[in-house]
């Protein structure tokens, strides 16, 4: 079953516009650059965007991305082993205010 990895964060106010763009580009570029040792990409899709709800319930979160994996094995490789993801995480953690990650398997309630 398909596994969804939700990444939600706000960028610190001190981060310049160019760096903000680098953060967003870095997240979106994970799909083609995250590969397993055999060289095969394993992220099914990444989509996301900037918060634009008028409900006022975002708790300061500005960006949300949905990263789709074929299975838990691929997600686990991404989280614990992939050097591209690790490098982005180290960069991102220094630039964000709030960050939240939530995983779920489709149609498992």
Number of C-alpha atoms within 10 A of each C-alpha: 11 14 21 23 18 18 17 20 22 19 22 13 11 8 12 12 10 8 12 17 10 13 19 16 11 19 19 17 13 19 19 13 18 19 19 16 8 6 9 11 15 20 21 16 15 18 13 16 12 14 15 10 8 7 6 8 8 12 8 14 18 17 18 19 20 18 22 23 22 16 16 16 11 19 21 12 16 21 13 10 12 18 16 15 20 14 11 14 16 10 13 20 13 11 20 18 15 15 17 11 12 10 15 14 16 10 8 7 5
